[in-house]
Amino acid sequence: MSRGQTTLDFAVGISLFLAIVLFVYLFVPGILTTFTDGTPSETVTANRVADDLALGLLGSPSEPNVWDRECAVAFFDGTTPGGCHFAGSTTNERVGIAPRENVNVTVIGNVSADPDPGSDRLCWDDSAAALAETDSGCTGTNDVTLAAGDQAPKTNADSVTATRVVSLHGEAVTVEVVMW
């Protein structure tokens, strides 16, 4: 009897062929998107900006995720007081990214007694010396809305968002960094 192909040989061969075809189908498009899509670099940059803000840019690096109130208000107000770890006149300069990048930094949270668990944009109410939600406070001349940068797009198809939770004036708030 001459040597021929057995069922086991055929099963191993076809399984190996299908595994290679599946590998090529799943991984080659992911390798090529690096050259066609700008999103991965924006993802890295958004996460770096969010980390820098949370871990010491607006507070002390020895106390990460705790913001200094004066530095935070100055960051969003556009002033640069002494003792803060940022410089520059634009949001891009303050967070250390190129001028051609679009970035928006917003502080959101629920600091009212409202039982609604949703988060609202926050502001610093100077007359009350406390955080307030923008829809219910911050009507004074020295009040500062805690949002900086360009207006984020309405659709998030081409945007990347990174969030971090920090403590500001004794309140847990969320910092949202949007890049597009």
N, C-alpha and C positions, 0 to 999 in steps of 0.2 A: 504494500500500500504506500503510495507517495504522500509526502507531507502536504497538507492543504490548510486552508484558513478555517479555524474553529470559531464557534460562536463567541467564545471568550475573547479571542483576538479582535474580532469585529467590534464587540462592545467596548473594549478598551480604546481602540482606534477612534471610533465615532465620538466617544465621551471626551477624549483629548481634543479632537477637532472642535466640538461644540464649546468646550471651555475656552479655547483660544479665540474663537469668534466672539463669544460673550465678553471676554476681557477687552478685546479691541473695541467692541461696540460701546462698552461702558466707560472706558478710561481715556480713549483718544480725544473725544470731544472736550473733556475736562482739561486736558493738557493744552488744547488749542485755544480755549477761551481766555487764557492769560494774555494772548496777543490781540484779542478783539474787544475785550471788555475792560473798562476802567474801574469797575466796582471793587476788586480785591485791594487795590492800593487805597481806595477811599475807606474801606473797612478797617485796614490797619491804621490809617491816619485818624479816623474817628475814635477808635479805641485808645490810641495814644493820647489824643487830646483829652478824652474823658478821664483816663488814668492820671494825666498831669494835673488836671483840675481837681480831681478828688484826693490825690495823694500829696499835695503840698503847694500847688501854684497859688491857691487862695487861702492857705493856712500855713501851718508849720509841718515840715516833713517828719518831724518827730511825733506828730499826732495826726496820722493819716485819716482821711475822711471826716475831719472836723475843720470846718471853714471859719476863718476869722471874719467877723461881721463887717468890719471896716474895709477889709480887702475885697470881700465879695461885693459889697455895695459899690465900691470904687471901680471894680472891674466892669460892672454893668452900667455904671454912670459915665464911664469914659475918662475918669480921672486916675492919677497914679500917685497915691500917698506913699510916704516912706515906710519901709518895713515890709512891703508886699513883694512877692516873688515874680512879678510880671512887669513888662515895660512895653511901650508902644502906644500908638494912638488908635489903631484899628484892632478889631477882634482877631484878625489873622496874625498881626504882629504879636499880640498878647499871648496867643496860644502857640506861636511858633510854626505857622504853616505859610506856604507860598501865597502871594496875593492873588494868584489865579484860581485858587481853591475857594469854593463857596462853603461857608460854615455858619451854623446857627447854634447858639448855646442858650438853653432855656431852663429855668428852675421851676419845677412843678411839685405840687403836693396838696395836702388837705390839712390846713392849719386852723380851720374854723370848727365850731361845735356841730356843724352840719353832719348828720349821720350818713350822708351820701359818700360811699367809698371812692368815688371818682377823684381824680387829681385835676387841679386847676393851675393856671399860670400864677406865679407868686410875684409879689412886689414887697419892697421895704417901705413900710408906713412910718415916716420919720416922726410925725406928731405923736403916734402911739408907741414908737420905739419897738416895733414888732413886725413880724412877717404878716402879710395879709394876702388874700386872694384878689386878683386884679378886678374881678367883677363886683366885689363888695367893699373895696377899700382903695387906698392910694389915690386920693384926689387932691392931695396937698401939693404945693409947689416943690417941696424938697423930697417928695416920694420918688422911688426908683423902681421901675419895672425890671425884674430879674430876667432879662432876655437881651442878648447881644448878637450882632452879626446880621447877615442878609436874611431876608424873609424866606423861610423854607417853602419849597414848592407844595402846592395843594395835593398833587398826586405823589405817592412815594415810590413810583416805579423805578426811578433812577437815583434814589437817595439811600443813604446808609445811616442808621441810627445806633448810637451807643449810649447806654444809660449807666449811671452810678448813683448809689444812695450815699448821701453825706449828711452831716449834722450842721445846721446853720441856726445860730441863736437858740440852741436847745431843741430844735425841731428836726425830725428826720424828713429830708426832702430828696427829690430825685433830680439829678442833673441829666439833661437830655442834650446830646451833641448830634446834630444832623448835618451831614455833608452830602453834596450832590455835584 
